[in-house]
């Protein structure tokens, strides 16, 4: 099954049909990518996503050949040619011989209302990302993690590094709550997610103490609540990590963060300007 789910995709400045999409096009060279959620035909937290794309470019020393306006124009072009106004758009800069830029809609897995009400199941997976601060396509990593998620019947894998510290989710960031403190892994160990940064700002605005510190996976049971964050899950309570259960969906601090984040989304879409 092709990763491209829209009828049309962009290949550099060309509009192409889905039948022409080749998933193996990224096997050669390195690829930087970004996934942006589209709501009501508008890209959510667009500036933050483009900032992160530039950050990935700077870290890897792979220079983007399109400017911000050209990237934004491509996103809206993709939305309009497909007449899709809700979903996830993937942008890829592939660096290999003739550099390639692609933009297309990908399959998304948004949590159900029930997931937000009771939380989702997760489990530990002992694996490390290479260069975690940059969003670089790593096919082997993706295959291994997806296998773990499928075989375990979980929503997300909680990654644990070689030192036994919790870093992030395979497609999300991880936050832990103890009292009125919100704890997440140090910046250097994770992909600096757009949602992660917004949540940290929200927490400070709510008067909550935010700590970036290592947490060993064996100490997970000392926390009151756990949640994951990301483009698709937003702020999503976790009800279990392996066989350790939490009452995250009823935690008052988590509910405050979730409410504030949803309000942030509403304002960003309503007041969208670029």
N, C-alpha and C positions, 0 to 999 in steps of 0.2 A: 504494500500500500504506500502510495506516495505521501511524503510529508506535506506537500502542497495540497490543500483541500479546496482552494478557490478555482473557479473556471479559468481565470487568467492570472499570470504572474508577471513581474517585471524582470527582465534580464538586461542589465545596464539600462539603456533608455528605450528598449523595445518591449512591446506588449506581446506575450506569448501565451499559447493555450496550455492548459494543465498537462495535456498528453505529451508535450515536449519537455516537461520537467524531468530532470535526471537526479536522483538522490545521491548518486555516487560522484557528483560533480565536486564535492568537497573533500574527497579522499586525498587529493593532491594539495600540497601547500598548507598554509594556515588560514583559518577563517575566524574573524571577529563577528559577533552577532549581538542582536538585541531583540527582545520580544516586547511588544507594546500592546496594551489592551485598548480596544476601540469601544467606546460607549457613545451611542447616538451619533455615530459618524465622526467622532472626535478622538484623537489620541490622548489617553490619560497620562498626566504627569510628563508631558512631552519633553520639556526642557531638561528635567532630571534624567530621562533616558538618554538624551543626546549628550549630556554631560558625562554620563557613564561610558558611552561609546567612545568619546574622546579620551577618557581616562584609560580605557583598555588599549586604545591606540598608542598613548604615551608610554604605558608600561611595557608593551611588547615591541615598541619602536617600529610599528607597522603604520604607515601614514595613510590616512583616509584621503581619497582623491575627490570626494564629493563634499561640498560645503553643507551647512545646516539647511539652508533654503532648498537646495536640490534634494536633500533627503526628505524634508517635509513635503515638498511637491510630489515626490514619488509615493509617499504614504497616501496622500489624498487622491492621487491618480489611481492607485490600487483600489481604494475604497469605492470610487465612483465607477470604475470599469466593471467591478464585480457586483456592485449594488449590495454590498455587505456593510452594515452599519453597527454591528456588534460582533466582537470576536478578538482574536489575537493575531497580530501581524508580526512576522519575523523578517528582520533586515540582516543581510549577510554581506560582508566584504571578504571575498576570497582572494588571497594573495598567492598567485602561482602563474608564472609566465604572463599570459594576458589576464590581468586582474579582472575580476567579475563582481558586480553588485547585483544582488537579487532581493526582491521583496515579494512576499506572498502570505496568504492566510494559512495558519496551521491549526490543527485540531486542538481544541482546548477542553480542559476538564475543570469546570467551575464546581465548587462544592454545592451540595443541595442545602435547602433551608434546614433539613434535619441535621446535616453535618455541623452547621453553626449552632444548632440548639443543643446537641449532645457532645460534639467533638468528634475527632477522627482517630483512627488507630495508626500508630507509627511503630517503628522498631529500629534498633541500632544497626548500623552497617559500618564495619571497620575498613575505611578507605580514605585516601587523601586526594584532593585535587592538585594538579600541577598548576602553579601560578594562580592561586585562588582569587587574587584581586582583579584579574582580567577575565572578561567573558569570551573565552576561546572555545571553539567546538572541539570536543574530545569524544570521538565515537566509541572508543573502548570503554571509557568511563560510563557513558550513557547506557551502553548495552549491559554492563555488569549491574548497574543500579536498577535499571528497569526489570532485569531478571529477578533481583531481590524483591522488588515491590510486587511483582506479579506472583511469585511463588509464596510470599508471605501474606498476600491478601491485605496489604496495608495501603494507606493513602500516600504516605511519604516515608522515606528512609532518613533517619537521623545519623549523620556522618560523624564518625569518631576517628581521630588521627592516631598516629603511631604512639603518641604519649598517653593515649586514653582520654583525651579531651574532646568534648562535644564541639563541633565546629558550626555546621549548618545542615540544612536539608539538601537533598539532591537537586531540588528546584525551588528552594525557599530558604529563608533565614529562620533561626530558632531563637525564641525568647522564653525566659523562665521568670516566674514571679515568686518572690518571698516577701510576705507582708506588703509594704508599699515600695519595695525595690524591684526593679526590672533588670535582669541580667542577660547579657548576650556575649557571644565569643568576641575576642579582640579583633579589631579591624584587619590586622595583618593575616588572620587565619581564614577569612571569609570573602565571598564575593560581595562587594558593597552594594547590596540591593537597593533599588530606588525606594521600594516600600519600607525597607529597614531604616533608611535615613529619615523618612517621613515619620515613622513610628517613634523614633528616638526624639524627634522634635516635639511630637505630640505629648510624649511622656513628660518632657521638661515643662511643657505648657500646663500640664495637669499637676505639676508640683511633685512628680515622682522622681525618685533617684534612679538614674540609669548607670549601670556598671558594665564595663567591657572587661571581662575577666574569664580565665580558664575555669571550666567546670568539668571534673572527671565524670565519666558516664556512670560510675558506680555510686555517685552522690546525687543522682537525679531524683531520688525519692524524698529528698529534703525540701523540695519546692512545693508551693501551694498550687501552682498552675503552670501550664506550658502552652505556648501557641506558636504557630508558624505564620510566616508572612511572605507575600509574593504577588506577582502580577495577577495570577489567576485566583489563588486562595484568599487574597486580601489579608484580613486578620482572622485566623481560623483556630479555634480551641482544639487542643489535643486531649483525648480522653485516655489514651494509653501509650506507653512506650514499652514495647515488649509486653511483659506480664505485670508491669507497674501501672496502676490506674490513678487517674486524677479527676477531680471535679472541676476542670478548667472552665467549662461553659457557664458555671454559676459563680465564678470568681468576680467580685465587684470591680477590682482593678482592671481585669481583662475586659469586662463589659464596657468600662469607661473608655478604654483605648479603642475598642472596636467601634463604639458609637462616634468617637471623635474622628476616626479614620474614614468612616462612611460619609461623615459630613464634609471632610476634606475632599473626597471624590466628587460629591455633589457640587461643591463650589468650583472645583477645577474644571468640570465639564460645563457648568452654566456660564462661567466667566472665561471660557477658552479664547485666547488671543495668541497669535503668533506673527 
